[in-house]
Amino acid sequence: MAEQKRVLVKEKLAAEGIGYLEDQGFAVDVGTEWDADELLARIKDYHGLIIRSATKVTADVIQAADKLRVVGRAGVGVDNVDVEAATRRGITVVNAPASNVLSAAEHTIGLLMACARNVPQAHADLKAGRWEKGTWGKGCVELQGKVLGIIGLGRIGFLVAERARGLSMQVVAYDPYVPEERFHELGLERAADVGRVYREADFITVHLPRNAETIGFIGDDAFAQMKDGVRVVNVARGGIIDEEAWARAIESGKVAAAAVDVYPTEPTTACPLFRFDNVVCTPHLGASTVEAQSRAGMQVAEQVALVLKGQFAPNAVNIPLVPGEEVDELMPYLSLCEMLGKLVVQLADAPVAAVDVTYEGVIGRYDTRILTLGVLQGMLAGRVEGELNFVNVAGIADERGISAREVKKPAAVDFLNVIRVSARDAGETLDVAGTTLGPAHRPRFVGVYGHDIDIEPVRDMLFLRAAEQIPGMLGKIGTKLGEFGVNISQATVAAPRAGEAAVMGLAVSRPLTDVQLRQMVDAAGLLEARRVTL
């Protein structure tokens, strides 16, 4: 009996997420009271680990985790996970990147309003027994008609823009990685350079990822370009706006008001912005809603379950990512690519050293690296020791001297999309091809040995070659399979080509033994017969 997989929930997780994992058949332990030493001592017993932001999954933890296959972060970032060490061990790291986008966008809008009307400051004074209408009403502004500058037009940035337009604000956005056509699709005004945002915006909000390029993105020079009296909000990541430069801009009057939810080091009670009365500060509350926490718990539980069941997790961070808008286009082809990988290695005469994966048609316009990994996964499935997954498959293939090259072609001849895998072995080239049909994307093999065929992949298949198509050959094959008690559910015969071997494909009810395979070849006068198990 297979060992029941165990998942450790190290930090607080929505009850829905824990319940989902248990419903999927996993044993779940909650170790929210464990310290770092206890985690290090006990992680060896777990196949999955779920954390939030407090737990540090270090290289030492990963090294001690003999069974660990997945680390799930119930949130957006994975700064507290040694992703490189996890990748080396073949451990998938997943997160829940879309769980808090709506909450963060709404918090941004709330802080914009707070900046415009001094809401928290007036509230604090009144609760303290002071009626300071003159102080906190002075200089307040409406949002309608004001220009909101958005720096970074990802999911949160777009949601902020959408809500700001609902408040009758004019939105100007800057993001050099978003094509101009996308701005038109979203109905937003595109700033060709960030300088335009600085010059025109009455309010500025940043929604950039934190990386080497964005740390200190807004500093003294940027503030100098801004309008006098601008209001600036950061609900993205601490350090994107230089806090010292921000403080200087507030002190000089360049910035009339500001709001900050994130800090370079968290938790913190020390920030140069805290000393200003016209700054609204919150302790990283962007994702702190009941709905966001529930979504994060469910999303990370679903991702962890997918990995533990040997399936692809779309939110994995340590394999080539599939952008959200491309998932629906690419994922239906992933299982087909794995089957093509299995097919090509089982038809090859010698170990395959290199493959070309050609993407013909619309699919060739996308980042297809994950599909190429799928081909490698199929080629190596059952052929390597230890765990094989999308995290480590490229490294294992490289260790075995197997290379994969992608080729993109803008159009396919007979189908909307075709994926071709060409293997080079012993100086010969072996070609197989596949596509999917219909709204359900049913996989089809449409090419084998360079010939056009049409057959639906099943677990057990036979691919046959003969010197020529002889009348009655298929009958002889069927008769022999009948003697073996093997049924044929599908058959395909490629159109004959002068001077080339005839090609046939069969879907059968069970695999043939080596003896049966030789007997069928002899009885039907075949050149060769290959059994394929998918």
N, C-alpha and C positions, 0 to 999 in steps of 0.2 A: 504494500500500500504506500502510495506517495506521501512524503512528509508534508504536513500542513504548514503552509508558509505563514510566518509571523511578522507582524508589523508593530513597530514601537512608535507610539505617539508621544513625543518628548515634550511638546508644549500644548497649551490649550487649543482644542480643535472643536469646531461645531459638531454637535451630536449627530447631525445628519451624515457627516463624513465618516465618523466612526461606525455608524449603523450601516452605511453603504459597504464598507470594507468587510464587515462581518457577514453581510448578506452575500458577498462574493466568495465566501468560504475561507477567509483569512482569520487567523487568531490575532486579536488586537490587545496590546498591553499599553497602559497609560503610565508614563514615567515622568510626569510633570515635576515631581519633587526630587528627581535624581540630580545630583551634581555632576560636574564634568568627570570626576574620577569614577563614579558609578556607571556613567554612560560608557566610558572606555572599557570598564571591566565586563559589561554585560552585552555590548553591541554585537558580540560574536554569535549570539543566538538568533539574530533577526535578519530577515530577508528584505525588509523595508523599513525606512525611518522617515517620520514626518516631523518637521520642525517649523518654527516661525522665525523671528529675527534674533532671539536671545541665544539659542544654542549654536555653538561653534563646532562645525563638522570639519575637524582638522585632518591633516595627513595621518596623524597618529590614530585617530578614530577610524579612518578608512582602512588603515593597515590592519587594525584589530578586527575588522568586520569581515570574518571569513565567508559568511553567507550573503552579505548585503548585495542587493541587486539594484536598489533604487533609493534615492534620497528625494523627498518631496518637501518643497518650501511652500507653506500656505501663505503666499503673498507674491509680490512681484520680483524683488531682487534676490540674488543668491550670493551676496557678498560674504556671508558667513559660512560658505561651503567652499572647501578646496576642490574646485571643479577639475583642475588639472590632475590632481591625485585620484579623484574618482574616475576620470576618463581612463587613466592608465590601468585601473583595476577592472575596467569594463562595467562600472556602476553608472547608471543613468541618473542624471539630476533633472528633476522636473519642478515647475512652479505653477502658479495660477495667475498669469499676467493680466487677464481680463477681469479678475474678480472685483477690483476696487476702482475701475476706471470711472464709473458713474459717480461713486461717492466722492472721489477726488475732484471730479469736475464740479460737482455741486458745492464742495467745500471751497473751491476757487471762487465761484460766484458769490458765496457767502462772504468771503474775505474781501472781494471787490466792493461789495455793498458796505461792509464794515469800514473800509478805508474811506469810502465816499461820505459816510455819515457819522463816523466816530461812535458807533453803537456800543462797543464793549467799554470804552472809557466813560461814556455818560452813564452807563449801567452801573459801573463800579462806584462812581462818585455818589450816585443817588442811593445805592445800597449802604454807603458809608455815612449817609445823612447830609449830603451836600447837593444842593440844587444849583447846577452849573450850566444852565441853558446857554448863557452867553459864551461860555468857554467852548463848549462842544458843538454848538450850532454854528459857530463862526467858520466860514470857509468850506462848509459842506457843499457838495455838488450832486446833481442828478447824473444818472448813467445815460439816459436817452440822448442820442445825438453825439455822444462822446466817441472818440476813436480808441478801440481796444487793440493793442498790438500783441499778437501771440507769437512767441518764439518757440518753434517746435510743434509741428502739426501731426502728432501721432493720435492715438485713440482719444486720450484725454484732451489734448489740444482741440481736436475737432468738436468734442462734446461741449467744451467751454465756448467755442465759437458759435455753435448752434444755439446755446442758451443765451449768449450775449446778443445775438441777432433778435431773439425773442424779446429782449429788453430794449430794442431799437437802437442798439449801439452799432457803429460802423466798425467792421472787423478787417484788419490788415494783418496777414500772417506771413511769417518767414520760415521756410524750411527748404534748404538747398537740395534735399534728397527726395522731395516730393515733386513729380513731374507737373509741369504747368497745366496739362490737361486735367489732372486730378483736382486742382484748385477750381477749375471751371465746373467740373462735375459736382463739387461740393458747394458751389456758389459763393466762393470766398475770393477776396482780393489778394493777389500775390505780391509780396514785396520781393523785388529782385535781389536786394541786399538788406542786411539787418539794419543798416544805417537809416533806411526809410522808416522802419518801425520806431527807432529812437527819435527821429525828427518829428513824426506826425502823431504819435500815440499820446493820449491823455492818461491811459492806463496801460501797463505792460505786465504780462504774466508769462512765465517761462515754463515750458513742458519738454525739457530735454533729458536724455539719459545722462547719468553721471559716468564720465570716462575721462581719459587723458585730454581729449580735445575740448571737453566742456567745463572742466574745473576752472573757475575764474572767468568764465565766458563773458560775464558782465563785470567790468571793472571801472576804474577811474575814467578811462577814455570813453567808454560807452555812456557813462552817466553824463559826461560833458556834452555829448551829442543830444541828450534828451531835452524835451521841453521843460521850461521852468514850471514847477508845480505838478510834475508827473507823479502818479501813484504806481507803485511797483509791488507785485505779489509773487511769492515763490512757494508752490505746493509740490514741486517736482523732487529735487534732491538737494541736500545741503552742499554748499560750496560752489554751485553753478554761478551764483552771484557772490562776488567777493564781499564778505561781511564788513570788512574794514572800509572798503571803498563805498559800500552802501551807507555805512554810518556817516562817512564824511559828506556824502551827497544829502543826507537828511539834515545834518547839522548846518550845512550851507544854505538850506532852503530849496535847493534844486529839486529834491523829492519832497512833496507836500505830505505824503502819508505812505505807509508801507504795511505789508502783512507777510508774515513768514510762518511756515508750518514745519520746515525741515532744516536740519543743521548739520554741519560737517561731521560732528561727533555726537552721537546720541546714546543714552539720555544726557541732557545737559541742563544746567541752570545758569550758565554763563555765556552770554552772547553780547557783542557790542551794540546790538539793536535794542536790547532790553531797557536801556536807560532813557529811551525816547518815549514821550507820552503819545506821539502820533504814529506809533508802530503797534499793530495788533499781532500778538504772538500766540500760537497754539502749539501744543506738544505732539506734533506729528499725528494729527487727527484725520488726515485725508482719507484713510481707509477704515476709520472707526465708526462703522455703522453696522447695525444688526444684519442688514442685507449683504453687505460686503463680506462680513465674516462668515456668513452662511455659504455664500458663493465660493469663497476661498477654500473652506473646508471640503465642500463637495468636489470642486474642481481638482484639488490636489489628490483627494481620495480616488477619483476616477483615473487620474494619470498614473498613480502608484499601482492601482489594480491592473491597468493595461500592461505596464512593464512586467509585473509579476506573472501575468498570464502569457508572456512572450509576444505581446502585440506592440505595435508602434504607438508611442505617446506623442501627440502633436506638440505638447508643451515642453519637450526635452530641450535643455539648454546646451548640452555638450555634444550635439550632433548638428549638422547643417539644418538650420531652421527653415520651416516653410512659412512665409508670411501669411497672415490671416486671410488675405484676399485670394491667395493661391491654393489654400488647402483643398477647396472643393474641386479645383482643376487637377491637382496632382495625386491626391490620396487614392482615388479609384484605380490608379495604375500601379500602386505599390505591390499588391499581391501578384499582379501579372508579371512585374519585373522579377520578383522572386522565382516565379515558375519558369520564366525564360532562363534565369541563371541555372536552375536545376536541370532544365532541358539540355542546355548547351554542353554542360560538363558530362552528362550521361550519354550524349551522342558522340562526343569527341573520342578520337582514337588514342590520344595521349593526354597527359596532364596539360591543362590550359595555362599558358603563361601570360596571355594578354587578351583583353576584349575591347572592342569598340562598341559603345552603346549609342546608337543613332536615334534621335528623337525627331520624327518627321511630322509636320503639321503644326497646329496651334500650340501643342504642348512644348514644342521647341522654343517658345518665347519665354518660358519660365525657368527659374532656377531649379534644375532637375537633379541636383546632387543627391537628394534623398532617394530618388528612384534608382540612381546608379548604385548607391549603397544596397538597395534592395536586390539588384542583380548579383552583387558580390555575396550578399547574405545567402541567396539561393545556391550560388556556386560552391560555397563552403559549408553549407548545412550538412551536418552529419559527417563532416570530413576533418574536423579539428577537435582537439581535446578542450574541455572546459566550456565555459559560457561563451556563446556567440550571439552578439546583438548589434544594433545599429551604432552603438558607441564604439565598440572595439573592432568591428569588422574590417574597416579600412586598414588599421594597423596590422591585423592578422594577415590580410591579403598581401600587404607589403612585405611582411616577414617571409611569406611563401613565394615571393617574386612574382606575384600576380598584379598586373597593372590594368587600370580601366581608363579609357579615354572617352570623353563625350563628344559627339558630333551633332550639330543642329542643322536641320533642313526646314525651310519655311513652309513647305507644302508636302502633303502625302497624296499619292495618286488615287488609290481606291477607297481610302477611309479618311475620316477627319484627322485621326492621329494613329501613327504606327510607331512601335518601338522595335528596333532591330538590334540583335546582339550578334556580333561577329567575333568568333574566337580564332585565335591563331595557335595551332598546335602542330608540331613536327613539320613546319613549313606549309601546311595546308590551312585553308580558311573554311570555317564552318559557320553558316548563317542560319539563324532562327528569327522569327518575328511574331509579334502579337499585337492585338488591339483589344478594345472593349466595345460592346454593342448595347444600344438602348439606354434608357434612363437609369437602369440598375447597373450599368457598366459590367455586363457579363463578359468575362475574359474569353478570348478566342486566340488560338494559334493560327496565324495566317501565312506562315512561311517556315519551311524546314529544309535543310540541305540546299538552300537557295531556291527552292521551288515554292510556288503558291499552293497553299492548302487551306482548308477551312474546317477546324475541329475545336470543340470545346474541351479545355483541359479537365481531366479527371485524375484521380489518384494513380491508377494503373493504366499505362498506355504502351503501345508497341509502335515502333517506326521501322519500316521495312524498305529495302531497296532491291530492285531486280534489274537484270541487264536490259530487259525490255518488258513491255506489257504483253503478256501471253494470255489469250482467251482461256478462261477457266481458272486462272491463277488465284483470284480472290475466293473462288469456291473451294479450292484445295486448302487454302489457309483456314477458311471457316470450318471445313470438315475436320481438319487436324485439331483446331481449338475445341470443337465439339467433343472429340475423343478425350481431350484433357478436362472436360467439364468446365470450360471457360466460355462465358458469353461475350458477345460483341454488342456494345451499346451505340457505337458510332464508327463510321469508316469514312475516310477521305482518300482520294486518289488524285495526285497532282497531274496536271496536263503533261503529256509526254514531250520531251525535247530531244531533237535529233542528236545522237552521239552521247547522250547522258543517261544515267541510270533512272529507272522509273521509281517513284517515291509514293509510299502509302503510309497512312497513319490510322491506328485503331485504338479505340477506348475499350478496355476489357475489364471483366469483373474481378480478376485477381492476377497477380504476377505469375509468369511462367518460370519454371526451373531452368537451369542451364541445359539439361538433357532435353526437355521439351522444346526449348528454343532451337537447338540443333536439329531436332526431328522435323520441326516446321520448316526450317530453311531447306532441308533436303527434300521434303515432300513437295514443296511448291517451287523448287528451283530458284531460290532467292540468292542474291549476293550476300546479304547480311540482314540481321534482325536485331534491334536494340530494344530492350525493355527500359521503360522510364517510370520512375515512381516520384510523384510530385507531393 
